[in-house]
Amino acid sequence: MEIFPKLNKQLNEPFYVQQYNYFRHEIEGSEFNPGMHLPSIRYLANELKVSNTTVKMAYLQLMARPITCFLKRHFQKLIDSIS
């Protein structure tokens, strides 16, 4: 199962904040099960028709929050690819 935020251009909220809020809600609501992976930065940016930087910003915001161990390991792979 893939999870994708739906971005609303009419909101007065940047896309990266919308993505962050979506993923935070999915993680905190236990919709994101162990073993699931976030989409890659490039893939998600392409699907949402936004820049890679927008997705990176959302992922970096998520990394700043205390999250479960399996997500931290996955985020470390993402941050290594950002650098």
Secondary structure as the mmCIF struct_conf table of DSSP 4:
data_model
#
loop_
_struct_conf.conf_type_id
_struct_conf.id
_struct_conf.beg_label_comp_id
_struct_conf.beg_label_asym_id
_struct_conf.beg_label_seq_id
_struct_conf.end_label_comp_id
_struct_conf.end_label_asym_id
_struct_conf.end_label_seq_id
HELX_LH_PP_P HELX_LH_PP_P1 PRO A 5 LEU A 7
TURN_TY1_P TURN_TY1_P1 LYS A 9 GLN A 10
BEND BEND1 LEU A 11 GLU A 13
HELX_RH_AL_P HELX_RH_AL_P1 PHE A 15 GLU A 28
TURN_TY1_P TURN_TY1_P2 GLY A 29 SER A 30
BEND BEND2 PHE A 32 PHE A 32
TURN_TY1_P TURN_TY1_P3 PRO A 34 GLY A 35
HELX_LH_PP_P HELX_LH_PP_P2 LEU A 38 SER A 40
HELX_RH_AL_P HELX_RH_AL_P2 ILE A 41 LEU A 48
TURN_TY1_P TURN_TY1_P4 LYS A 49 LYS A 49
HELX_RH_AL_P HELX_RH_AL_P3 ASN A 52 MET A 63
TURN_TY1_P TURN_TY1_P5 ALA A 64 ALA A 64
BEND BEND3 ARG A 65 ARG A 65
HELX_RH_AL_P HELX_RH_AL_P4 CYS A 69 ILE A 82
#
